[in-house]
Amino acid sequence: MTRGVWELSTERLGQLASALARRGSDAVTTIGLQRDGFDPTTCGQLAGLPASAAQLVVEAVLAERAAHPRPELELVWTGREGGPTLSRDTSQVLPQLFARAQHRVVVAGFAFYEASNIFEPLHARARDAKVAVEFFIHVDGTGQNARMSPDNFFAHSWPWRDVMPQLYYDARADAVDTSSTMHAKCVIVDDREVLITSANFTGRAQHTNIELGVLIRDRPFASRVSGQWQALVTHGLFRRNGGP
């Protein structure tokens, strides 16, 4: 596998550019790179170039990285962990996500069981900052599971009536199609960051189950995820519930 300077961190790229600038028009050598503290297996492709030309290559990589920042990824976890924690708890990440919202929040999930405490920070942002809120939920079309219904959602997960979210459900529920479920779980904030997680919006999923998620801060990706949900509504695959 070919390696290159793009594997270096932004900080190391800056250090490499400075080292090359000190060499002027001298040719880059693997020995010189090693003396400056750089691994030839990563930077060796610069060998043979005038240092000034190699500097331009490195600065081009830096400019590209500045124009298109890498996504920020954060491990989100619920439940028991072995050894030092390398993650943040789901129950901590969600309220912080909601508190940062400025314009719009999309929440998708399968199970919403008495989740008003989970969504209280989101309700506060919707009330105080006029943040638009959309939910995509699973509805049991047979009516046998009362928990999987819009009425239950508005009674126990969003009990407030001063500000109301838009609530959408899989249109197959109207045909009592029990062969498929709306099983995705994610939170999108301002088309800027998105949490994709195995955790439902229940007490156990937030505190005691073992659940794994990733918080992704990347506008293009968050916008694509948001657009995927909107396309379902546009094409009639998800329908809006009229409210309680």
C-alpha positions in Angstrom: 0.0 0.0 0.0 1.4 3.4 -1.0 1.9 5.8 1.8 2.3 9.5 1.7 2.4 12.8 3.5 -1.4 12.9 3.7 -1.1 10.4 6.5 0.6 12.9 8.7 -1.4 15.0 11.3 -2.0 18.6 10.5 0.6 19.6 13.1 3.2 17.3 11.7 2.5 18.6 8.1 3.2 22.1 9.4 6.5 21.0 11.0 7.5 19.3 7.7 6.7 22.4 5.7 9.0 24.4 8.1 11.8 21.9 7.8 11.6 22.0 4.0 11.6 25.8 4.0 14.9 25.8 5.9 16.5 23.7 3.1 15.7 26.1 0.3 16.5 24.6 -3.1 18.5 21.7 -1.7 17.3 18.3 -2.9 15.2 16.3 -0.4 16.9 13.1 0.8 15.7 10.2 2.9 18.6 10.8 5.3 17.7 14.4 5.6 14.1 13.6 6.4 15.2 11.1 9.1 17.5 13.8 10.6 14.5 16.1 10.8 12.5 13.4 12.5 10.3 12.2 9.7 9.6 8.7 8.6 10.9 8.0 5.1 8.1 5.4 4.5 5.6 8.3 4.8 7.6 11.2 3.4 10.0 9.3 1.0 8.0 10.2 -2.1 9.4 13.8 -1.6 13.0 12.5 -2.0 14.7 13.9 -5.1 12.6 17.0 -5.3 14.0 20.4 -4.5 13.0 21.2 -1.0 11.1 24.3 -2.2 9.0 22.1 -4.5 8.4 19.6 -1.8 7.3 22.4 0.5 4.7 23.4 -2.1 3.3 19.8 -2.1 3.0 19.8 1.6 1.4 23.2 1.7 -1.1 22.0 -0.9 -2.1 19.1 1.3 -2.5 21.6 4.2 -4.6 23.9 2.1 -6.9 21.0 1.0 -7.3 19.9 4.6 -8.2 23.4 5.7 -10.8 23.8 2.9 -12.3 20.3 3.6 -11.8 19.5 7.3 -11.9 15.8 8.2 -15.0 14.7 10.1 -14.8 14.7 13.8 -15.7 11.3 15.3 -16.5 10.6 18.9 -17.3 7.2 20.5 -20.6 7.2 22.4 -21.3 4.3 24.8 -23.9 3.1 27.3 -23.2 0.5 29.9 -20.3 -1.4 31.4 -16.8 -0.8 30.2 -13.5 -2.7 30.9 -10.5 -0.5 31.7 -10.1 3.2 31.2 -13.1 4.9 29.5 -12.5 5.9 25.8 -16.0 7.2 25.2 -18.8 9.5 26.5 -22.0 8.3 27.9 -25.1 8.4 25.7 -27.0 10.0 28.6 -24.5 12.9 28.6 -24.2 13.3 24.8 -27.9 13.7 24.1 -28.7 16.6 26.3 -25.6 18.4 25.2 -26.6 17.9 21.5 -30.0 19.3 22.2 -28.7 22.3 24.1 -26.5 23.2 21.1 -29.4 23.2 18.6 -30.0 26.5 16.9 -32.4 25.8 14.1 -33.6 22.2 13.6 -33.4 18.8 15.2 -34.4 15.5 13.7 -34.8 12.5 16.0 -35.4 9.0 14.7 -36.0 5.9 16.9 -37.7 2.7 17.4 -38.7 2.7 21.1 -39.8 5.8 23.0 -40.7 4.7 26.5 -41.6 7.4 29.0 -38.8 9.5 27.5 -39.9 13.0 28.6 -36.8 13.4 30.8 -34.6 12.6 27.8 -36.3 15.2 25.6 -36.8 17.9 28.3 -33.6 19.8 27.1 -34.9 19.6 23.5 -38.3 20.9 24.5 -36.5 23.9 26.2 -34.7 24.7 23.0 -37.9 24.4 20.9 -39.7 26.7 23.4 -37.0 29.3 24.1 -35.0 29.4 20.8 -37.8 28.3 18.4 -35.9 25.3 17.2 -37.9 23.1 14.8 -38.2 19.5 16.0 -39.1 16.5 13.9 -39.5 12.9 15.1 -39.6 9.7 13.0 -41.1 6.9 15.1 -42.2 3.3 14.7 -46.0 2.7 15.0 -47.6 -0.7 15.5 -50.2 -0.8 12.8 -52.0 -3.6 14.5 -52.7 -1.5 17.6 -51.7 -4.4 19.8 -48.7 -2.6 21.3 -50.0 0.7 22.8 -46.5 1.8 23.5 -45.8 2.0 19.8 -48.4 4.7 19.0 -48.5 8.4 18.5 -50.9 8.8 21.5 -48.4 7.1 23.8 -45.6 9.2 22.4 -47.4 12.5 23.1 -48.5 11.2 26.5 -45.2 10.1 27.9 -42.3 11.2 25.7 -43.5 14.7 24.6 -46.2 15.7 27.1 -45.8 19.4 26.5 -48.4 21.3 24.6 -46.8 24.8 24.4 -44.6 23.7 21.4 -45.3 20.7 19.3 -42.9 18.7 17.1 -43.7 17.3 13.7 -44.2 13.5 14.1 -43.8 11.1 11.2 -44.4 7.3 11.0 -43.8 4.6 8.4 -46.7 4.6 6.0 -46.8 0.8 6.0 -48.4 1.0 9.5 -51.6 2.1 7.9 -51.8 -1.1 5.9 -51.0 -3.1 9.1 -47.8 -4.3 7.5 -45.9 -6.1 10.4 -43.2 -7.5 8.2 -40.9 -4.5 8.6 -40.1 -1.9 11.3 -38.7 1.6 11.5 -35.6 0.5 13.4 -33.1 3.4 12.8 -31.9 5.5 15.6 -30.2 8.9 15.1 -30.2 12.5 16.1 -29.4 15.3 13.6 -28.7 18.8 14.9 -28.7 21.8 12.5 -27.5 19.6 9.6 -24.1 20.0 11.3 -23.7 16.9 13.5 -25.3 13.6 13.8 -25.4 10.9 16.4 -26.0 7.4 15.0 -26.6 4.8 17.7 -28.0 1.5 18.7 -29.7 3.1 21.7 -33.4 3.6 21.8 -34.9 6.5 23.7 -35.6 4.6 26.9 -34.1 4.6 30.4 -32.3 1.3 29.9 -30.8 2.3 26.6 -29.5 5.5 28.1 -28.1 4.1 31.3 -27.8 0.3 31.7 -27.8 -1.5 28.3 -24.7 -1.9 26.3 -25.2 0.5 23.4 -22.7 1.8 20.8 -22.9 4.9 18.8 -20.8 7.5 17.0 -21.1 11.3 17.0 -20.1 12.7 13.7 -19.4 16.4 13.2 -19.4 16.9 9.5 -21.9 19.2 7.7 -22.0 17.4 4.3 -22.6 14.0 6.0 -25.2 15.4 8.4 -27.0 17.0 5.5 -27.1 13.8 3.6 -28.6 11.9 6.6 -31.2 14.7 7.0 -32.0 14.6 3.3 -32.5 10.9 3.5 -35.3 11.4 6.0 -36.8 14.3 4.1 -36.9 12.2 0.9 -39.0 9.6 2.7 -41.6 12.2 3.6 -41.5 13.8 0.1 -42.2 10.4 -1.5 -45.0 9.5 0.9 -43.1 6.7 2.5 -43.5 8.4 5.9 -46.6 10.2 6.9 -47.2 13.1 9.3 -49.3 12.4 12.4 -51.7 15.2 13.2 -50.8 15.4 16.9 -52.6 14.5 20.1 
